[in-house]
């Protein structure tokens, strides 16, 4: 469930003249039964609210005093969220004849037009306090305390994210509340300024508005009104404007030849998620994302990534996690993922997080021939990104869940076959450097530009921090067969494949002089370093060595080895 939390105001929203209809209470009960976690956020003081509304146990938390006090109905624990109300101000306002006047743990409340007296007393006493309005009510609170800060405290206690919250209200003091929610809803009876800023305005008023909203939350998951475009993730641009992805509910495949820019797009997606504070978990089989600084990395080349440690790190809503599988043998990676995925699914059911699961080199953990996929991959997967060189190497059960396909560098024949199965005819043609093409396989109602068989061609957005591929992959990892360096010699009498730099040096040192000279003369070394290793500086050193064919082989090889060792830790 995307909107796991319903944060609702009380007066004028859940209640009318202080009374809540049974049908509204029943709607909140339905929301809870579906796994929702409602939170009540009100300007009332707790004793008054308890007298007025005896069903507080319906709510996971209750924020009262307009953010000044947090109450747990299950344990009856109260937590004050600001400085105590100032007795000097109470005395001063009473001396000026302010009535009614109510004093809570942090709040001092009255009604209009006494706000002017309150402001004068605050100024005279030199206090740092704020005055907040609520349809005729006047509330004096410590500076910085409001419904949003109270809701934040509640979410923190519950380990929940504001991205899983829909907020609904009707009055001036609900602006801050709605601003921090993923989806902001104003009731039909709300003040005009709140309606103008809300993502959605209900047809019904007060309790009927809450019922209407709950019905929509539990209804069509593709309801376009529930996915405001202000949250979408921009991955590039086209002639028609920005190209963006929904932040929830869509499954994405990124494919393309090696070195085409799949990592650039993935890095852009990760940066967008981090910028918008959506939590992600990245499964990184080859250690390509060690340089990404906005996530913690679990797992090393010499040890696996303990699942309990991964799940523990994901308990914090603000913590992104990269699961490095460089220390897990290739044959064991599908089984590792089979153990990790149910724990992530369990966390999602309970908290709505991580918001995205990104799988780099998806064929490593979801191989096409893996029998375990039948029991592992559930229908209804959402917010999943799979990155792979060859879609045909990924389990068909995972591919059936796709909503969006993106080609980078070239539309591979394997992708055209996949698209053909969705009724989309795409030719396997190359794309301009830095370009991608996107198809929507199941276009949602929220999409403003429907996918066509031609797809949408766009320029991939450059990440703020250019992606630096993890060097261990090139030192001791295993490059795909088509990107390995092959020592063949003249006439291709040899076929010695180097799947990493360490093996390249071992083979280069051992081959005969004729084979060495053959590749040196063709410029094969510098081309491999440039095109596959993506190291222009190393390619420049190799090109300099290749330009001196008369140089003694031991000297030339020694210079090449030294250049590699200077740049990489062997």
HUURKA-V129316 format. One line per field, one symbol per residue. phi: phi as a letter, one per 20 degrees, with the letter a starting at -180 (. if undefined). psi: psi as a letter, one per 30 degrees, with the letter a starting at -180 (. if undefined). burial: # if it has 16 or more other C-alpha atoms within 10 Angstrom, else .. A space follows every 10 residues. Layout:
phi: ???
psi: ???
burial: ???
This chain:
phi: .fefdddcfd fncfcclndd ffffffffff fffeofcfce cbefefgfff fecedfffdf bcedlloebd cdffdmedcf daffgefffg fffffenfbf bdcdfcdccb cfdfffffff ffffemedcc dcdbloeccd cggnebffff fgfffffeld dffddddcbb cgfegffffe efcdcdffef fgffffeffb dffedlffff ffffgffedf fegffecfff efdedrbcfe pfdcdfebnd dcddcrffme pfffffffff fffffemefc cdedfdmfdf ffedbeddoc fdbfdgffff fffffefede cdeedfedgg fefgffffef ggfffffffe cmcffcddde lgffdcffee ffffeeeefn gblccddbfc gfedggffff efdcccdcna efgfffffff fdndecefdf dfgndcccce fcfffffecf fdffmdebef fffgdgfdff ffgeececff gfdfededmf mlfdbdedea fffgfffffe fffffgffff femfffffff edflcfffff fffffffcfe fgggffffff ffffffecee
psi: keifkjjkld kfdeljhfkk leeeeeeeee eefgglikkk jlflleeeee eejghfffke lkjlhhffkk kjeefgkkjk glllkjeeee eeeefggkkl jkkaefkkka lkggeeeeee eeeefhlill kklihfkkkk lkkfkaeeee eeeeeeeghl kffgkkkkaf aegfeeeeef lekkkklfgl leeeefflfk klellbeeee eeeeeeegbj fgjffgikff fljjfalaff akklkkfkfk kkkklllkgf geeeeeeeee eeeeefhkkl jkjieggfgf fjfhlkkkkl fflajkeeee eeeffkfgjk kjjkgfgkke ffeeeeefee eeeeeeeeee fglkekjkjk hffefhlegj ffeefejlkg klhkkkklej fffkkfeeff gkekkkkkek jkeeeeeeee fggkjkkill llkgllkkkj eiklffkfjk klffljklkk kklejkkjkk feefegajll efflkjjelk ghflijkjgl eeeeeeeeff lleeeeeeee ffgeeeeeee eefhjeeeee eeeeeffiff kkeeeeeeee eeeeeefkj.
burial: ########## #####....# ...##.##.# ##...##### ######..#. .....#.### ########## ###......# ##.###..## .##....#.. #.######## #..##.###. ##......## ####..#### ##..###### #####...## ########## #####.##.# ########## ...##..### ##..###### ####..#... .....####. #######... ..######## ########## ########## ####..#### ########## ##..#.#### #..##.#..# #.######## ########.. ..##.###.# ...##.##.# ########## ########.. ..#..##... .######### #########. ########## #########. ...###.... #..####### #.##.#.... #...###### #.#...#.#. #########. ..#######. .....##### ####..###. #...###.## ..######## .###...##. ###.##.... .....##..# #.##......
